[in-house]
Amino acid sequence: MLKLIIGNKAYSSWSLRGWLAVRQSGLPYEEITVPLYDEAWDRRREGAEFAPSSGKVPILWDGETVVWDSLAIVDWLADRVGRERFWPEDPAARGMARSMAAEMHSSFAALRREHSMNIRRRYAPVPPSEAVQADLARLFELWAQARARFGGDGDFLFGAFGAADIMFAPVCTRLVTYGLPTPRFALPYLQAVFEHPFLQDWIADAQAEDWVIEKFEAAPGAAA
């Protein structure tokens, strides 16, 4: 059985991606949630289970094989269960989906930095910085292209829920948490992601957590 180690569901965006990938695989798994940055964090991350990733989550153990980094977890699981469960069948769509997933993995630094994930909160909207506006413009450009070219009759970026949606899911939560300006065309996609049963399960678990990390609780623009 797979063993997936993740951080707090309220805050850990990369854990969400890895967890969604495991749920999408359909494989049985054991889930271990560890509170990030608590008193035992430094000691815990030095343990044998965390050593390969230097303490970063998510980390997936598949027997003796260890895989860390959310995009690597997606690829590992796709190899295990069939790539069609994660990626579009059409080559052009698959190429675009892979590119978008990789761009999400490596880009959008301002959006990540200034609007960390906090699924439990809803803040009054504050005008985003120019850097975040640029990230949002690129984000919505990608979504529009994917939906127009390959969305078809489905609700997600490439029709069916897949790896690209997994990578963008934490961004969807940020748009809602911070009330970030979202064009009308993107709202049905945003709703589809939030209503997906996997994300609903994650949100319910996040709401039930009693861990609070203060640095992730400050409203945008609040004094440090």
Rosetta blueprint (number, residue, H / E / L):
1 M L
2 L E
3 K E
4 L E
5 I E
6 I E
7 G L
8 N L
9 K L
10 A L
11 Y L
12 S L
13 S H
14 W H
15 S H
16 L H
17 R H
18 G H
19 W H
20 L H
21 A H
22 V H
23 R H
24 Q H
25 S H
26 G L
27 L L
28 P L
29 Y E
30 E E
31 E E
32 I E
33 T E
34 V L
35 P L
36 L L
37 Y L
38 D L
39 E L
40 A L
41 W H
42 D H
43 R H
44 R H
45 R L
46 E L
47 G L
48 A L
49 E L
50 F L
51 A H
52 P H
53 S H
54 S L
55 G L
56 K L
57 V L
58 P L
59 I E
60 L E
61 W E
62 D E
63 G L
64 E L
65 T E
66 V E
67 V E
68 W E
69 D L
70 S H
71 L H
72 A H
73 I H
74 V H
75 D H
76 W H
77 L H
78 A H
79 D H
80 R H
81 V H
82 G L
83 R H
84 E H
85 R H
86 F L
87 W L
88 P L
89 E L
90 D L
91 P H
92 A H
93 A H
94 R H
95 G H
96 M H
97 A H
98 R H
99 S H
100 M H
101 A H
102 A H
103 E H
104 M H
105 H H
106 S H
107 S L
108 F L
109 A H
110 A H
111 L H
112 R H
113 R H
114 E H
115 H L
116 S L
117 M L
118 N L
119 I L
120 R L
121 R L
122 R L
123 Y L
124 A L
125 P L
126 V L
127 P L
128 P L
129 S L
130 E H
131 A H
132 V H
133 Q H
134 A H
135 D H
136 L H
137 A H
138 R H
139 L H
140 F H
141 E H
142 L H
143 W H
144 A H
145 Q H
146 A H
147 R H
148 A H
149 R H
150 F H
151 G H
152 G L
153 D L
154 G L
155 D L
156 F E
157 L L
158 F L
159 G E
160 A L
161 F L
162 G L
163 A H
164 A H
165 D H
166 I H
167 M H
168 F H
169 A H
170 P H
171 V H
172 C H
173 T H
174 R H
175 L H
176 V H
177 T H
178 Y L
179 G L
180 L L
181 P L
182 T L
183 P L
184 R H
185 F H
186 A H
187 L H
188 P H
189 Y H
190 L H
191 Q H
192 A H
193 V H
194 F H
195 E H
196 H L
197 P H
198 F H
199 L H
200 Q H
201 D H
202 W H
203 I H
204 A H
205 D H
206 A H
207 Q H
208 A H
209 E L
210 D L
211 W L
212 V L
213 I L
214 E H
215 K H
216 F H
217 E L
218 A L
219 A L
220 P L
221 G L
222 A L
223 A L
224 A L
